[in-house]
Amino acid sequence: MVIYMKSYKLKIVTPEKIFFDGETEQIKIRTTEGDVGILANHIRYVCNIVAGPLKVKDSNGEREAALSEGILKVSDKGVTVLASTAEWSDEIDLERAEKAKQKAENILSDKSRIDEFERAEIKLKRALARLSVGQRQGQL
Amino acid sequence: MATANIKDVKRRIKSVENTMQITKAMELVATSKLRSAKERAISSQPYFNTLYETMCEIQQDRGFKSIYTKKEFLKTVLVVVLAGDRGLAGGFNHNVLKLAEEKIKSLEQNGCTVTVFPIGKKAVEYFEKRGYEIYSKEYQISENLTMSKALRLSDKIISGFRNGIYDKVELVFTTFVSTLVQNALSITVLPIERNDLKDKEQSKSSSSGNAEKSAKSALTLYEPSAEEVFDGLIPKYISGLLFCSIVDSYAAEQAARRTAMESASDNASEMIDSLSLLYNRARQAQITQELNEIVAGQMGNN
């Protein structure tokens, strides 16, 4: 038996562009409180998201993207995800992410650069999100 | 007189032509830059609008408070001024810098200590020369500022605010209204003015009914709490605001430059026209004189 799931409107917006605008059945997203899945008719919900993978499922299958920190907002009109950056798994530059990861790790281990700690941490998280999403794409 | 004049006029025509070539080229460059800047400005709108809406909604939550909204006695103010990196853009830099200076003066009259945070080379130069206290000079380039740089910039502003180095942040920038109109304006970034937000929200939702709206938003689930979501939102809001206004100001700069260069080219071609007239007249006068001399010479021989 095929179960048809109800779809809803999803909008993913970054400062540079509207990354995704369309129908989806389910998304999985990483928030500060842990991974969250959103189905249609979800109650109004707002939370902060951290850099991590995002899975968007529709009738054609599942797509994965790497997001940076932002917010998730569920309203009556649909779901809006705001993120600083967003890339589909096939758009990720693994080499660049690897370099960013190493750079961030260097800063984190260097005690003299303590003032850059927070930024480096954010950068490391972004790089890890890209790497994990990108590498999964490579395995498919 | 005539011979020297002809040479002079010719040289002037040449120099005006060269200038016109430059202004024409700058006009074309500004036109193409304006197009991409406008696109960037437009595409950054949805992100910022949604952020803004969400912030308004959170503030309507019951018992909401945050350190970013509290309004105490304001004594120290940081004025962020966005200007261009280059001149030759008509009144663009002048207008925004003048507005900033007026703002600073009126703040100082109210007994505030003002620190300036100039962004863009022209702003840095301007405030440095006039001996204002400058927060940081590292942002000399406002052109092509990326989101990650805007984030770092907002981190800097927010940490200063949180640490109490200043109690208020003002932003002075130029907004792009149309290709012909650019307005310099100043807005308050921090603390976030609650009433302002509410007013705007109300005017926006006036059709759907306010009571219904506030009842609705109170039912929204915030995780872990409205305050934490809000505080997490602030850096994004400020970096988004900065990014938008930088993109906006850049588009305005290009538009101003385009208009300025267009009128410069027009003036140049007008000047060339009148100089050509002068040149032709001088040439004619010279020919007439030469003819006169020949005829006079002939008559003398006869």
Interface residues (C-beta under 8 A of the other chain):
Chain A: V13 T14 P15 E16 K17 I18 T31 T32 E33 I43 R44 Y45 V46 C47 N48 E69 G70 I71 K73 S75 T80 L82 S84 T85 E118 R119
Chain B: R40 S43 S44 P46 Y47 F48 T50 L51 T54 E57 I58 M147 S148 L151 R152 D155 K216 S217 L219 T220 L221 Y222 E223 P224 E228 V229 G232 L233 K236 G240 F243 C244
